[in-house]
Amino acid sequence: MQSDKFPTERQAPDHYTTLEVAKILGMAVRSVQLMVDRNELEAWKTPGGHRRISRTSVERWASAHGLAGADSAPSSSAPPLAPATRPPVSRAPSATPASVRTPQILLIEDSVHFQNLVGLIVKQHFPEAALQVANDGITGLALYGQIQPEVLIVDILLPGIDGATLITTLRSHPQFARSYLIVVTSLDEAQREPYAFALQGVEVIHKPRLVAELPAVLAACLPTGPVTS
């Protein structure tokens, strides 16, 4: 369905600029540039040196990662696309369905073991929360823009884009301010030194202590009641 933000008579282009793709996918421009460098998106440069990205490759990437919004051409006067909507959440009769949503936790972690471990912790201690999982930083950036979670849990060592770069990128987004950041890592304090620039003021949990420490950290940052949208 054509978005109301764009004229229905306008024909969608066969290519986008880097900025347009960033708006469509809810990412930073630098993240889109990294995707092009890794050949995840098809692109070329104009004689003036401006990058153009194939519409087809953007739609293909968005479809493969379960994202919405790539089927509408961005307008230069339109704001960035809003996050994809989710089905309404069942609530008690006194709640207003249009004004509440399930607290969202986004985990960006490539280890299936720790994905499952965090999933068990959330299910056991915070059954009212919804956990979304991304296997790599690029997918995590896209999901972040889509769901705008209350809590973001990030591993430092990630494929494609490392966690420190991911954290720095997210901090350039205004909406990042609404998310509580937790970093999980197998690195000890000495090994984390190269990433100190990204970890200042951030809650860091050593993975061997995950089961013991994560529940209390989540309890301190998750909302105790319905989240207003």
NORVEN-V100627 format. One line per field, one symbol per residue. phi: phi as a letter, one per 30 degrees, with the letter a starting at -180 (. if undefined). psi: psi as a letter, one per 20 degrees, with the letter a starting at -180 (. if undefined). A space follows every 10 residues. Layout:
phi=???
psi=???
This chain:
phi=.ddddbdddd dddcabdddd deddcicded dddddddcid bdbacdedid dbcdeedddd ddddciccjd cbddcdccde ddeddcedcd bdeddcedcb adecccccac ddededdded ddddcbddcc ccbbdadddd dddeddchdd bbcbddcbdi bddddddddd ddceddddcd cbccaddddd ddedcedccd icdccdedcd ddcdeddddd cdddbecdc
psi=ppqiiqphip pprjrrrggg ggggikrqgh hghhgghjkh qprrqrhjjp ppppgghggg ggghjkqrii jppqqhiqrq qqqqqrqqpp rqhiqohijq rppppppopi phghghghgg gghghmiiqp pqppirhghg gghghgimqh ppppqgoqqf prhghggggh iiphihhipp pppqqiprhh iigijhhiip jqpppphijg hhhgghghhh iqqiaqpq.
